[in-house]
């Protein structure tokens, strides 16, 4: 099957504009190919993420990973975790392990692969490089959502509470 199609826009450019802050990683670089450790071809690990400069009025953080290039009308959600406390400003490599016990009162959303936690990059073989938009959302509230809520309704709820956002977008291809 021929999967040639236009690249969709950065999904966050389609939402209301909010302030930004800094997101970095020891593991992935914006615009660069991710190591296979962060894919389903490798260790299926979530990468290290660190952020700084969020607004003082932040009440909680949410972290997500979205592939806007998946050959679906709605992209593919790889990860969303909500209600991270404001004293957390980094996540270690592998934090998104769906089997790990989480030390905080967080909500793990169900990714589009059907699991809780991070599911690594897995674009179709031969498709163009996919972008993986890692985002940290500074929220003005702690969200009252159920464990295992799908990522899409979680993202919809976050839109109404996001006061700032930081993104980092590496790529992956097979």
HELIX and SHEET records of a PDB file:
HELIX    1   1 UNK A   11  UNK A   14  5                                   4    
HELIX    2   2 UNK A   36  UNK A   38  5                                   3    
HELIX    3   3 UNK A  151  UNK A  159  1                                   9    
SHEET    1   A 6 UNK A  19  UNK A  20  0                                        
SHEET    2   A 6 UNK A 162  UNK A 172  1                                        
SHEET    3   A 6 UNK A 130  UNK A 139 -1                                        
SHEET    4   A 6 UNK A  60  UNK A  67 -1                                        
SHEET    5   A 6 UNK A  76  UNK A  84 -1                                        
SHEET    6   A 6 UNK A 107  UNK A 108 -1                                        
SHEET    1   B 3 UNK A  22  UNK A  24  0                                        
SHEET    2   B 3 UNK A  49  UNK A  52 -1                                        
SHEET    3   B 3 UNK A  90  UNK A  91 -1                                        
END                                                                             
